[in-house]
Amino acid sequence: MILLGLVFGPAAGVIGTLAVEATRRDVRAHGTGLFLAIHYLFPGLGPLAMGAPADTTGTAAAPIALAGILFLACITLRGLFRLSRAQLAPSRPVTN
């Protein structure tokens, strides 16, 4: 269990900084608050969302497949976010 925490724990820091990176300084508090509200809503809705495919199909493979699809969607969306930030970046660095 400790090994899993060491491997997957640092990802929480990366996820937490995305809201700061995506918002301007004047709206950062609101953006971070919205991000955290959504971030903490998902653990409550996750079992319901993952249990529905298992109940519908009657197999344990359905929630695992859905989790894989969601994981790939997260990787894709993060890449698109980075791409859009690179295209919208000004030619000179902006100080926050």
C-alpha positions in Angstrom: 0.0 0.0 0.0 2.9 2.4 0.8 4.4 1.6 -2.6 1.2 2.5 -4.4 1.1 5.8 -2.5 4.6 6.6 -3.5 3.9 5.8 -7.1 0.5 7.5 -7.5 0.6 10.1 -4.8 2.7 12.7 -6.7 0.0 12.9 -9.4 -2.3 14.8 -7.0 0.2 17.7 -7.0 0.2 17.8 -10.7 -3.6 17.7 -10.9 -3.8 20.4 -8.2 -1.6 22.8 -10.1 -3.7 22.7 -13.3 -6.3 25.1 -12.0 -3.6 27.6 -11.1 -2.0 27.3 -14.4 -5.2 27.6 -16.4 -6.5 30.8 -14.7 -5.5 34.4 -14.6 -4.4 35.9 -11.3 -7.6 37.9 -10.8 -9.9 34.9 -11.1 -7.5 32.3 -9.7 -9.4 31.9 -6.3 -12.7 31.3 -8.1 -11.1 28.9 -10.6 -9.4 26.9 -7.9 -12.6 26.8 -5.8 -14.5 25.5 -8.8 -11.8 22.9 -9.6 -11.8 21.6 -6.0 -15.6 21.4 -5.9 -15.6 19.3 -9.0 -12.5 17.3 -7.9 -14.2 16.3 -4.6 -17.5 15.6 -6.2 -16.2 12.8 -8.4 -15.2 10.4 -5.5 -18.9 10.6 -4.4 -20.2 10.0 -7.9 -17.6 7.5 -9.0 -19.0 4.3 -7.4 -22.4 5.1 -8.9 -21.0 5.9 -12.3 -18.8 2.7 -12.3 -21.5 0.5 -10.8 -24.0 1.3 -13.5 -22.2 -0.5 -16.3 -21.5 -3.5 -14.1 -25.2 -3.7 -13.2 -26.3 -3.2 -16.8 -23.9 -5.7 -18.4 -23.6 -8.1 -15.4 -19.8 -8.3 -15.8 -17.0 -6.8 -13.8 -15.1 -6.0 -17.1 -17.4 -3.1 -17.9 -16.3 -0.7 -15.1 -12.7 -1.6 -15.8 -13.1 -0.7 -19.5 -14.9 2.5 -18.6 -12.0 3.4 -16.2 -9.6 2.8 -19.0 -11.5 5.0 -21.4 -11.7 7.8 -18.8 -8.0 7.5 -18.2 -7.2 7.8 -21.9 -9.6 10.8 -22.1 -7.7 12.5 -19.3 -4.4 12.0 -21.0 -5.9 13.3 -24.3 -7.5 16.3 -22.7 -4.3 17.2 -20.8 -2.4 17.1 -24.1 -5.0 19.3 -25.8 -4.7 21.7 -22.9 -0.9 21.9 -23.2 -1.2 22.4 -27.0 -3.7 25.2 -26.6 -1.6 26.9 -23.9 1.4 26.7 -26.3 -0.5 28.2 -29.2 -2.0 31.0 -27.0 1.2 31.8 -25.2 2.5 35.3 -25.8 6.0 35.8 -27.3 7.3 37.2 -24.0 6.9 35.5 -20.6 4.0 36.7 -18.4 4.6 37.1 -14.7 1.8 35.9 -12.5 
